[in-house]
Amino acid sequence: MKILVVADVLGKKNNGTTMAAYNLIESLQKRGHEVRVLCGDPDKVGVADYFVCPNIDFWIFNHYVQSNGINPAKADNNIINKALDGVDLVHIMLPFSVGNRTAKIANERHIPITTGFHIQAENVTSHFYAMKFTKLNPTVYKIFWNKLYRYADCIHFPTKFIKDDFEKVVGPTNGYVISNGVKAIFNKKEVERPEFMKDKYCILYTGRYSREKCQQLLINAVQYSKYKDKIQLVLAGDGPTRKKIEKLSTKLPIKPILGIHSQEELINIINSCDLYVHCAYAELESIAALEAISCGLVPIINNTKRTATKNFAIDEKDLFNCNDSKDLAKKIDYWIENPLEREKRSNEYLDFTKQFEFEHCMDRMEKMMKEAIEIRKYKTENNLVNRVISYKDPVNEDYACTDISNKKIKGDFLYVHKNKFWRMCSNIIYHIIAKPIVGLVAKVNRGVRVENKKVLKKLKKTGYFIYGNHTSKFDGVIPQTCLCKQKAYIIANSDAVSIPGIQNLVMMLGTIPVPSDPASAINFQNAIEKRYKQNRVIAIYPEAHIWPFCQIIRPFGETSFSYPAKLNAPLIAMVTVYRKQRHNSPLKSKPRATIILSEPIYPNPLFSQKENMKYLRDQVYDFMVKTSEKANKVDYISYVPCVEHSTRFEK
């Protein structure tokens, strides 16, 4: 393949993104591909296969930008088009000026596009002293999406952590979780300690000197350690906070070693040290940490919600409380005092890091690029411009993009509340507050229309079930607010009642969570029977998992049809299809929802319960499929089966 790699920030090998870019370029060349590079490095002018854009002039901020060790390129359409001529695929490293413009032009020219995700929201907000103001993160990610990632056929995420973090904001993507990889040269070996390390406990931290890397936590921790007079810090790196680090370091009995090292020097330093500490508040992978672990160092990692590196820890002994220097000091002292346990843990980490083997990761990157070419071909043939997501398992894959920890529904879970005050509050919240307000939001935000709604009048004097396809987080409120006059209940996964502090509110709105054990299953069944006998409506989404804006009907089984089969209850099939938004709408261009209802479907009196389960399932499924196929398809999110042995689903 002829591949164009776009790196707005290439320059010196002093940061993880630059190293990832060079490693990818060299790896692709090694595999026989012709690689071009589009960057902004003046020293690359005239070098074969390099296309160089001018640098951005930040005017009075030029010195600040350069102090960060970067020199971002400025998009030039002529240079970009020349770089794109004749290529089979373009891979873009960062959502900056050149990368964004290249993606837009390549998309217009129907050139397959893959992108890397190498920048976390905090890497941006830290420059504005707003790193811990996490409410800004969604805005940053939306800008990234609109400028670059919406054009991508495949997105490379170094960790599942950053993939989930991004998708919580922008929705599902065709993302591939592939580590940047650790080269085989990083391995445990015997080396002679330099003179300055002898008779000392040596602790390494490798990372750019910047606010989000938090080197000050380690410096402060050494002051709290009982071994501070024997600890030699090695802070490998460079960056804009160097002067601050140098000033803080004057408080230590032993002066830390600062600066950048060659790869060979770094490997020797790692193998000379006793511990590795990773203090970063925000980190989307940290190959530096993996390199240290691969050489046998036991890590102590900042246990912050904003770092993927914490997932490398084997147990709590390898984590310190978020941004807590005193707790870090305790962990340092523990590992210094337990050398035999440290050696055992070191061997455990050597086994752990095998999964990050560099050549395997690069093999997967190459496969991803080949799959991107197939996806772009599909998009071109079907005249699609928006995102296409490849799937492998239509039954079990979930694209809800939430990070809720499921609560177990045990036998003592209260499905039916008898307390009169609770029931009064439930009626007020449901009928007076939620139904009118949420119903209005659903109609305005999603443009909900209902076809054949008159069919509900046929069942107004009885309870019944509704079965629908699961295509939105709004599905949990549609029956209550847009369909039924009588109170409706939703059978939902336990995550619906797992958000701390709002379990009662969710239950008042009509949620019936799926049980987790046999004891709670009895109460669950009793609750369904009781609500049906009260002439309530019970809604079920048999597809189980949310696929946003999905326009195909996924397969589902008969199990959820046991309720109407057992109770001899009628049901209605509900299909959500999508239509284009009007051009003059002031809202965003998400498709609008149209809900189509079937005529009532009744169990066959001549069938057994098991036979009726299959009969009802088939009736509902056939209606859903036929209705969906008749509807006009909207180009927003398209789901297609993946290629055989897709690397997207490799672990």
TIKE-126150 format. One line per 10 residues: number of its first residue (from 1); for each residue x, y, z of C-alpha. Coordinates in nm, 4 decimals, m for minus. Layout:
N
NUM = X,Y,Z  ...
END
This chain:
651
1 = 0.0000,0.0000,0.0000  0.0931,0.3634,m0.0456  0.0225,0.5222,0.2920  0.0338,0.8869,0.3936  0.1037,0.9460,0.7640  0.0016,1.2941,0.8797  0.1790,1.4248,1.1901  0.1094,1.7897,1.2732  0.3646,1.7576,1.5521  0.6603,1.5365,1.4612
11 = 0.9893,1.6999,1.5584  1.2166,1.5607,1.8276  1.1581,1.2211,1.9881  1.0710,1.3750,2.3239  0.7066,1.2713,2.3675  0.4886,0.9629,2.3321  0.2941,1.0801,2.0258  0.6089,1.1563,1.8266  0.7580,0.8204,1.9222  0.4330,0.6483,1.8178
21 = 0.4457,0.8250,1.4798  0.8078,0.7310,1.4083  0.7505,0.3725,1.5235  0.4468,0.3379,1.2968  0.6302,0.4846,0.9953  0.9299,0.2553,1.0431  0.7077,m0.0478,1.1018  0.5019,0.0102,0.7861  0.8170,0.0585,0.5806  0.9592,m0.2622,0.7254
31 = 0.6437,m0.4439,0.6111  0.7013,m0.3311,0.2521  0.4621,m0.0359,0.2320  0.5510,0.2923,0.0627  0.5119,0.5570,0.3321  0.4837,0.9318,0.2813  0.4890,1.1754,0.5712  0.3067,1.5088,0.5906  0.4401,1.7259,0.8717  0.5643,2.0728,0.9646
41 = 0.9334,2.0052,1.0331  1.1541,2.2515,0.8403  1.4491,2.0093,0.8562  1.2460,1.7586,0.6498  1.2241,1.9907,0.3473  1.3808,1.8135,0.0509  1.3845,1.4733,0.2232  1.2383,1.2002,0.0039  0.8708,1.1145,0.0713  0.8290,1.4046,0.3165
51 = 0.5793,1.6828,0.2454  0.6303,1.9838,0.4684  0.3682,2.2455,0.5535  0.4624,2.5818,0.7068  0.4408,2.6274,1.0831  0.1598,2.8153,1.2532  0.2565,3.1635,1.3696  0.1202,3.2012,1.7242  0.2530,3.5574,1.7368  0.3266,3.6581,2.0974
61 = 0.2672,3.2967,2.2105  0.5377,3.1456,1.9882  0.7826,3.1173,2.2762  0.5240,2.9400,2.4961  0.4374,2.6925,2.2203  0.8031,2.6173,2.1492  0.8735,2.5738,2.5210  0.6304,2.2808,2.5064  0.8631,2.1145,2.2573  0.6191,2.1362,1.9669
71 = 0.5920,2.3379,1.6464  0.2476,2.2660,1.4936  0.2059,2.2764,1.1169  m0.0352,2.4996,0.9266  m0.2628,2.3432,0.6641  m0.1795,2.4162,0.3014  m0.4251,2.2723,0.0473  m0.1732,2.2515,m0.2360  0.0803,2.0589,m0.0285  m0.1913,1.8335,0.1156
81 = m0.3308,1.7470,m0.2277  0.0171,1.6644,m0.3605  0.0783,1.4384,m0.0614  m0.2552,1.2622,m0.1205  m0.2039,1.1989,m0.4925  m0.1898,0.8244,m0.5582  m0.2098,0.7048,m0.1969  m0.4230,0.4073,m0.0945  m0.4850,0.5302,0.2604  m0.4116,0.8199,0.4928
91 = m0.3403,0.7804,0.8653  m0.3739,1.0947,1.0786  m0.2087,1.1178,1.4190  m0.3665,1.4293,1.5768  m0.6800,1.6488,1.5452  m0.4842,1.9625,1.4568  m0.4766,2.1935,1.1558  m0.3052,1.9752,0.8926  m0.4659,1.6527,1.0087  m0.8134,1.8062,1.0097
101 = m0.7791,1.9591,0.6637  m0.6246,1.6421,0.5216  m0.9157,1.4335,0.6533  m1.1690,1.6678,0.4938  m0.9926,1.6632,0.1557  m0.9257,1.2884,0.1636  m1.2915,1.2248,0.2457  m1.4000,1.4349,m0.0537  m1.1597,1.2332,m0.2707  m1.2947,0.9016,m0.1281
111 = m0.9536,0.8036,0.0089  m0.9707,0.5629,0.3061  m0.8909,0.7330,0.6367  m0.7622,0.5930,0.9647  m0.6823,0.8106,1.2636  m0.4928,0.7723,1.5878  m0.6254,0.8967,1.9201  m0.3148,1.0255,2.0954  m0.4417,1.3323,2.2791  m0.6588,1.3417,2.5887
121 = m0.8853,1.6343,2.6746  m0.6621,1.7196,2.9707  m0.3628,1.7580,2.7381  m0.5487,2.0598,2.5989  m0.7167,2.2004,2.9102  m0.3957,2.1853,3.1168  m0.2569,2.4707,2.9031  m0.5454,2.6865,3.0259  m0.5044,2.5799,3.3906  m0.8356,2.3912,3.3654
131 = m0.7096,2.0317,3.3693  m0.9277,1.9277,3.6636  m1.2365,2.1056,3.5338  m1.3702,1.7868,3.3747  m1.6900,1.9533,3.2534  m1.4813,2.0997,2.9711  m1.3808,1.7540,2.8442  m1.7004,1.6891,2.6432  m1.6546,2.0208,2.4610  m1.2960,1.9317,2.3700
141 = m1.3980,1.5863,2.2451  m1.6870,1.7253,2.0406  m1.4440,1.9618,1.8681  m1.2091,1.6690,1.7993  m1.4998,1.4709,1.6527  m1.6323,1.7471,1.4314  m1.2900,1.8491,1.3027  m1.1354,1.5064,1.2426  m1.2734,1.1807,1.3734  m1.6128,1.1952,1.1998
151 = m1.4269,1.1440,0.8701  m1.2407,0.8331,0.9882  m1.3220,0.4866,0.8612  m1.1329,0.3341,1.1547  m1.0036,0.4989,1.4734  m0.7020,0.3627,1.6595  m0.7358,0.3912,2.0392  m0.4278,0.2857,2.2409  m0.6481,0.1715,2.5328  m1.0082,0.0787,2.6027
161 = m1.0063,0.3531,2.8656  m0.9643,0.6342,2.6118  m1.2060,0.4693,2.3671  m1.4782,0.4589,2.6338  m1.3949,0.8134,2.7457  m1.4356,0.9508,2.3931  m1.7433,0.7457,2.3027  m1.9301,0.8612,2.6144  m1.9361,1.2022,2.4430  m1.9653,1.1318,2.0688
171 = m2.1407,0.7933,2.0677  m2.0162,0.4667,1.9176  m1.7256,0.4718,1.6735  m1.5564,0.2135,1.4559  m1.2772,0.2026,1.7103  m0.9870,m0.0428,1.7325  m0.8155,m0.0832,2.0696  m0.4488,m0.1460,1.9864  m0.1576,m0.0619,2.2131  0.1241,0.1458,2.0670
181 = 0.3399,m0.1483,2.1690  0.6652,m0.2052,2.3577  0.9724,m0.2891,2.1521  1.1545,m0.6141,2.2262  1.4700,m0.4213,2.3159  1.3026,m0.3221,2.6445  1.3706,m0.6307,2.8560  1.5122,m0.7262,3.1914  1.8897,m0.7663,3.1971  2.1844,m0.7366,3.4314
191 = 2.3650,m0.4027,3.4090  2.6312,m0.2377,3.6180  2.4902,0.0493,3.8168  2.6406,0.3922,3.7507  2.8446,0.5311,4.0384  2.5764,0.7866,4.1336  2.3204,0.5054,4.1842  2.5281,0.2787,4.4051  2.4145,0.2329,4.7665  2.0881,0.4140,4.6868
201 = 1.7250,0.3257,4.6243  1.6701,0.4414,4.2690  1.3228,0.5430,4.1550  1.2428,0.6244,3.7923  0.9626,0.8317,3.6418  0.9633,0.8855,3.2654  0.7376,1.1540,3.1242  0.7185,1.4948,2.9677  0.7616,1.7799,3.2162  0.4082,1.9190,3.2111
211 = 0.1229,1.9905,3.4494  m0.0704,1.6727,3.3773  0.2366,1.4518,3.4444  0.2563,1.5776,3.8068  0.6258,1.5134,3.8801  0.5833,1.7230,4.1961  0.3867,1.4380,4.3581  0.6928,1.2131,4.3490  0.9276,1.4875,4.4689  0.6975,1.5577,4.7644
221 = 0.6563,1.1857,4.8374  1.0325,1.1404,4.8726  1.0334,1.4104,5.1410  0.7757,1.2068,5.3371  0.9648,0.8795,5.2968  1.1690,0.7398,5.5853  1.4355,0.6575,5.3249  1.4584,1.0075,5.1747  1.8339,1.0261,5.2500  1.8916,0.7180,5.0310
231 = 1.6505,0.7767,4.7424  1.7886,0.8779,4.4044  1.5173,1.0064,4.1695  1.5578,0.9814,3.7943  1.3038,1.2037,3.6176  1.3567,1.1222,3.2504  1.2079,1.3793,3.0137  1.1881,1.7484,2.9385  0.9207,2.0121,2.8927  0.7708,2.3445,2.9979
241 = 0.7610,2.2773,3.3755  1.1342,2.1980,3.4028  1.2175,2.5097,3.6047  0.9404,2.4332,3.8530  1.0688,2.0761,3.8917  1.4269,2.1990,3.9406  1.3103,2.4397,4.2112  1.1112,2.1724,4.3968  1.4046,1.9322,4.3710  1.6277,2.1598,4.5800
251 = 1.4347,2.0410,4.8877  1.5565,1.6838,4.8450  1.8696,1.5517,5.0186  1.9847,1.3885,4.6929  1.9541,1.5899,4.3724  1.7357,1.4144,4.1078  1.8740,1.3272,3.7652  1.6815,1.5263,3.5010  1.6876,1.5175,3.1220  1.6300,1.3164,2.8070
261 = 1.8230,0.9963,2.7418  1.8891,0.7914,2.4323  1.7005,0.4642,2.4037  2.0070,0.2610,2.4972  2.0801,0.4850,2.7978  1.7167,0.4663,2.9108  1.7143,0.0845,2.8983  2.0280,0.0746,3.1153  1.8778,0.3276,3.3585  1.5541,0.1269,3.3865
271 = 1.7478,m0.1906,3.4628  1.9521,m0.0026,3.7247  1.6485,0.1267,3.9157  1.4489,m0.0353,4.1950  1.1010,0.1079,4.1355  0.9017,0.2908,3.8722  0.6496,0.5586,3.9785  0.3856,0.7005,3.7457  0.2233,1.0173,3.8808  0.0297,1.1446,3.5770
281 = m0.3159,1.2801,3.6542  m0.4269,1.2192,3.2934  m0.2807,0.9512,3.0679  m0.4313,0.7610,2.7754  m0.1754,0.4759,2.7823  0.1878,0.5513,2.8820  0.4268,0.3407,2.6819  0.6977,0.4755,2.9155  0.5372,0.2895,3.2056  0.5036,m0.0283,2.9984
291 = 0.8691,m0.0054,2.8938  0.9752,0.0153,3.2586  0.7485,m0.2737,3.3583  0.8792,m0.4811,3.0656  1.2266,m0.4443,3.2132  1.1034,m0.5842,3.5443  1.0402,m0.2684,3.7481  0.7455,m0.2796,3.9867  0.5271,0.0287,3.9260  0.3428,0.2512,4.1701
301 = 0.0696,0.4320,3.9783  m0.1518,0.7314,4.0525  m0.5039,0.5943,4.1047  m0.6880,0.8741,3.9258  m1.0026,0.8299,3.7185  m0.8402,1.0118,3.4285  m0.5576,0.7697,3.3566  m0.5512,0.4383,3.1737  m0.2176,0.3486,3.3345  m0.3862,0.2461,3.6612
311 = m0.5255,m0.0560,3.4764  m0.1717,m0.1955,3.4537  m0.1576,m0.2389,3.8332  m0.1812,m0.5988,3.9542  m0.3302,m0.4978,4.2901  m0.3714,m0.2104,4.5372  m0.0061,m0.2275,4.6456  0.0867,m0.0886,4.3040  m0.1506,0.2104,4.3294  m0.1435,0.5217,4.5439
321 = m0.4431,0.7367,4.6329  m0.5226,1.0023,4.3746  m0.2651,1.2841,4.3918  m0.1717,1.1831,4.7499  0.2028,1.2205,4.8070  0.1859,1.0800,5.1602  0.0200,0.7601,5.0416  0.2776,0.7357,4.7620  0.5524,0.7629,5.0243  0.3993,0.4724,5.2179
331 = 0.3906,0.2553,4.9015  0.7514,0.3446,4.8200  0.8603,0.2503,5.1722  0.6664,m0.0765,5.1551  0.8383,m0.1931,4.8368  1.1803,m0.0830,4.9617  1.1296,m0.2873,5.2787  1.0076,m0.6001,5.0954  1.2687,m0.6864,4.8295  1.1701,m1.0559,4.8030
341 = 0.8062,m0.9695,4.7370  0.9206,m0.7022,4.4921  1.1185,m0.9620,4.2964  0.8153,m1.1921,4.2818  0.5935,m0.9052,4.1654  0.8528,m0.8123,3.9038  0.8216,m1.1582,3.7454  0.4433,m1.1265,3.7427  0.4729,m0.8024,3.5472  0.7089,m0.9609,3.2950
351 = 0.4293,m1.2066,3.2088  0.1704,m0.9264,3.2023  0.3553,m0.7139,2.9452  0.3768,m0.9892,2.6825  0.0386,m0.8752,2.5469  0.1944,m0.5393,2.4456  0.4588,m0.6926,2.2183  0.5398,m0.4306,1.9552  0.5388,m0.6414,1.6383  0.2009,m0.7929,1.7251
361 = 0.0559,m0.4430,1.7786  0.1970,m0.3251,1.4453  0.0505,m0.6325,1.2715  m0.2883,m0.5268,1.4042  m0.2358,m0.1683,1.2870  m0.1642,m0.2964,0.9373  m0.4795,m0.5131,0.9462  m0.6850,m0.2145,1.0630  m0.5678,m0.0125,0.7641  m0.6644,m0.2901,0.5249
371 = m1.0080,m0.3132,0.6877  m1.0476,0.0646,0.6525  m1.0061,0.0280,0.2763  m1.2954,m0.2226,0.2705  m1.5147,0.0057,0.4819  m1.4457,0.3041,0.2557  m1.5318,0.0880,m0.0451  m1.8647,m0.0012,0.1192  m1.9372,0.3649,0.1968  m1.8591,0.4721,m0.1591
381 = m2.0701,0.1967,m0.3158  m2.3660,0.2809,m0.0901  m2.3229,0.6590,m0.1146  m2.2675,0.6981,0.2621  m2.0830,0.9896,0.4182  m2.1390,0.9356,0.7910  m2.0002,0.6764,1.0283  m2.0051,0.3056,0.9541  m1.9572,0.0649,1.2445  m1.8523,m0.2935,1.1822
391 = m1.9947,m0.5559,1.4168  m1.9292,m0.9228,1.4833  m2.1948,m1.0341,1.7320  m2.5369,m0.8678,1.6844  m2.6761,m1.0375,1.9953  m2.4186,m0.9447,2.2610  m2.2365,m0.6320,2.1436  m2.3418,m0.3113,2.3156  m2.2996,0.0434,2.1859  m2.4730,0.2346,2.4652
401 = m2.1397,0.4020,2.5544  m2.2014,0.4285,2.9276  m1.9671,0.3451,3.2147  m2.2236,0.2491,3.4770  m2.1177,m0.0308,3.7129  m2.4071,m0.2754,3.7286  m2.5646,m0.3335,4.0658  m2.6686,m0.6878,4.1525  m3.0426,m0.7230,4.2068  m3.0681,m0.9563,4.5064
411 = m3.3588,m1.1305,4.6719  m3.4335,m0.8411,4.9086  m3.4777,m0.5909,4.6242  m3.8147,m0.4162,4.6568  m3.9950,m0.4369,4.3214  m4.3393,m0.3280,4.4480  m4.3599,m0.0530,4.7083  m4.6565,m0.0610,4.9469  m4.5654,0.2561,5.1345  m4.8400,0.5108,5.0615
421 = m4.6067,0.8106,5.0761  m4.3668,0.6470,4.8265  m4.6555,0.5691,4.5920  m4.7886,0.9258,4.6202  m4.4451,1.0655,4.5324  m4.4253,0.8205,4.2428  m4.7568,0.9386,4.0969  m4.6585,1.3057,4.1304  m4.3186,1.2547,3.9670  m4.4578,1.0280,3.6937
431 = m4.7798,1.2047,3.5922  m4.7207,1.5698,3.6852  m4.3480,1.6189,3.6315  m4.1844,1.3524,3.4142  m4.4590,1.2699,3.1660  m4.5196,1.6235,3.0339  m4.1590,1.7460,3.0572  m3.9793,1.4358,2.9291  m4.2478,1.3903,2.6646  m4.1832,1.7432,2.5390
441 = m3.8070,1.6838,2.5360  m3.8543,1.3583,2.3425  m4.0681,1.5288,2.0809  m3.8408,1.8318,2.0463  m3.5038,1.6585,2.0810  m3.5877,1.3456,1.8824  m3.8863,1.4703,1.6828  m4.0857,1.1650,1.7905  m4.3891,1.0782,1.5789  m4.6184,0.7834,1.6383
451 = m4.7986,0.5999,1.3587  m5.1075,0.3843,1.4226  m5.1401,0.5184,1.7772  m5.5153,0.4631,1.7624  m5.4516,0.0909,1.8102  m5.3798,0.1580,2.1771  m5.7477,0.2434,2.2340  m5.8340,m0.1201,2.1684  m5.6408,m0.2174,2.4802  m5.7229,0.0717,2.7130
461 = m5.9238,m0.1502,2.9499  m5.6576,m0.4166,2.9932  m5.2912,m0.4546,3.0624  m5.0615,m0.5446,2.7736  m4.6994,m0.5738,2.6651  m4.5035,m0.3658,2.4144  m4.1979,m0.5055,2.2350  m3.9635,m0.2669,2.0531  m3.6200,m0.2408,1.8906  m3.3548,m0.0804,2.1106
471 = m3.1953,0.2187,1.9354  m3.1699,0.5009,2.1897  m3.1230,0.5893,2.5544  m3.4619,0.7604,2.5220  m3.6272,0.4190,2.4770  m3.6611,0.3958,2.8538  m3.9113,0.6840,2.8602  m4.0888,0.6591,2.5230  m4.3752,0.4274,2.6323  m4.4506,0.6401,2.9398
481 = m4.4357,0.9787,2.7686  m4.5286,0.9333,2.4033  m4.7522,0.6269,2.3855  m4.9545,0.5135,2.6843  m5.2217,0.6934,2.8844  m5.2156,0.4345,3.1613  m4.8951,0.3946,3.3619  m4.6198,0.2060,3.1767  m4.3297,0.0054,3.3159  m3.9997,m0.0795,3.1477
491 = m3.8092,m0.4033,3.1972  m3.4472,m0.2883,3.2011  m3.0970,m0.4078,3.2803  m2.9760,m0.3512,3.6342  m2.7613,m0.0549,3.5249  m3.0834,0.1506,3.5167  m3.0950,0.1399,3.8980  m2.7177,0.1367,3.9544  m2.6504,0.5108,3.9450  m2.5925,0.6196,4.3064
501 = m2.8629,0.8385,4.4574  m3.1354,0.8006,4.1948  m3.2568,0.4404,4.2373  m3.5874,0.5503,4.3917  m3.6445,0.8098,4.1201  m3.5841,0.5533,3.8450  m3.8201,0.3062,4.0133  m4.0876,0.5769,4.0467  m4.0650,0.6341,3.6731  m4.1576,0.2704,3.6117
511 = m3.8361,0.0678,3.5892  m3.8457,m0.3057,3.6601  m3.4787,m0.4210,3.6714  m3.3838,m0.7691,3.5556  m3.2970,m0.9959,3.8541  m2.9493,m1.1269,3.9327  m3.0337,m1.4436,4.1296  m3.3183,m1.6980,4.1738  m3.4524,m1.5259,4.4861  m3.4956,m1.1912,4.3114
521 = m3.6357,m1.3684,4.0015  m3.9449,m1.4732,4.1984  m4.0107,m1.1143,4.3086  m3.9477,m0.9968,3.9518  m4.2080,m1.2367,3.8093  m4.4587,m1.1393,4.0796  m4.4068,m0.7691,4.0014  m4.4791,m0.8234,3.6309  m4.7962,m1.0205,3.7067  m4.9130,m0.7583,3.9536
531 = m4.8607,m0.4700,3.7097  m5.0384,m0.6580,3.4330  m5.3376,m0.7312,3.6562  m5.3478,m0.3605,3.7454  m5.4048,m0.2937,3.3704  m5.0601,m0.1438,3.3309  m4.8391,m0.1498,3.0234  m4.5064,m0.3354,3.0346  m4.2458,m0.2496,2.7707  m3.9640,m0.4847,2.6748
541 = m3.6710,m0.4397,2.4358  m3.5772,m0.7985,2.3419  m3.2611,m0.6921,2.1564  m3.1327,m0.6086,2.5088  m2.8458,m0.3779,2.3998  m2.8639,m0.0229,2.2672  m2.7370,0.0341,1.9133  m2.7942,0.4083,1.8579  m2.9902,0.4946,1.5416  m2.9671,0.1340,1.4227
551 = m3.1857,0.0696,1.1179  m3.1630,m0.3082,1.1122  m3.3515,m0.5492,1.3369  m3.1147,m0.7664,1.5344  m3.1920,m1.1292,1.6199  m3.3471,m1.2016,1.9583  m3.4752,m1.5110,2.1348  m3.8052,m1.6281,2.2828  m3.7237,m1.5919,2.6532  m3.8730,m1.2458,2.7043
561 = m4.2031,m1.3641,2.5524  m4.2686,m1.5977,2.8446  m4.4604,m1.3204,3.0249  m4.7461,m1.2656,2.7765  m4.7483,m1.6393,2.6971  m4.7949,m1.7293,3.0639  m5.0482,m1.4531,3.1375  m5.2355,m1.4984,2.8070  m5.1822,m1.1263,2.7557  m5.1997,m0.9225,2.4330
571 = m4.8970,m0.7412,2.3014  m4.8058,m0.4745,2.0481  m4.4902,m0.4635,1.8402  m4.3217,m0.1231,1.8211  m4.0614,m0.0327,1.5607  m3.8514,0.2836,1.5748  m3.7361,0.3962,1.2316  m3.5629,0.7207,1.1390  m3.6266,1.0034,0.8974  m3.4164,1.2979,0.7845
581 = m3.4421,1.6189,0.9757  m3.5899,1.9163,0.7918  m3.3247,2.1408,0.6431  m3.4619,2.4476,0.8149  m3.4567,2.2914,1.1617  m3.2639,2.4996,1.4160  m3.1511,2.1827,1.5972  m2.8611,1.9536,1.5157  m2.8856,1.7206,1.2209  m2.9589,1.3978,1.4081
591 = m3.2335,1.1915,1.2437  m3.5838,1.2153,1.3861  m3.7660,0.9113,1.5263  m4.0875,0.7636,1.3919  m4.2531,0.4919,1.6016  m4.4770,0.2475,1.4153  m4.7165,0.0265,1.6111  m4.8619,m0.3073,1.5061  m5.2151,m0.4293,1.5594  m5.2629,m0.6249,1.8855
601 = m5.1097,m0.9720,1.8805  m5.2678,m1.2384,2.1012  m5.1386,m1.5757,2.2195  m5.2891,m1.8702,2.0317  m5.5319,m2.0528,2.2691  m5.4457,m2.3851,2.1038  m5.0733,m2.3546,2.1806  m4.8814,m2.4455,2.4944  m4.6896,m2.1743,2.6777  m4.3642,m2.2767,2.5100
611 = m4.5285,m2.2830,2.1666  m4.6813,m1.9411,2.2286  m4.3436,m1.7988,2.3230  m4.2100,m1.8938,1.9805  m4.5309,m1.7867,1.8066  m4.5337,m1.4417,1.9683  m4.1616,m1.3926,1.9091  m4.2009,m1.4777,1.5393  m4.4996,m1.2453,1.4986  m4.3133,m0.9550,1.6579
621 = m3.9864,m1.0199,1.4734  m4.1581,m1.0499,1.1335  m4.3453,m0.7234,1.1884  m4.0270,m0.5459,1.2953  m3.8228,m0.6711,1.0003  m4.0880,m0.5934,0.7380  m4.1565,m0.2479,0.8819  m3.7862,m0.1656,0.9047  m3.7209,m0.2797,0.5470  m4.0020,m0.0605,0.4129
631 = m3.8675,0.2501,0.5862  m3.6289,0.4859,0.4062  m3.2757,0.4487,0.5378  m3.1046,0.7555,0.6823  m2.7290,0.8076,0.6498  m2.6262,0.8718,1.0097  m2.4874,0.5557,1.1742  m2.4727,0.2404,0.9629  m2.3954,m0.1005,1.1124  m2.2347,m0.3625,0.8849
641 = m2.0912,m0.7108,0.9509  m1.7143,m0.7053,0.9973  m1.4695,m0.8817,0.7702  m1.3718,m1.2349,0.8678  m1.1187,m1.2442,1.1547  m1.1384,m0.8671,1.1995  m0.8638,m0.7316,1.4239  m1.1210,m0.4917,1.5732  m1.2396,m0.7772,1.7961  m0.9000,m0.9202,1.8907
651 = m0.8023,m0.8999,2.2550
END
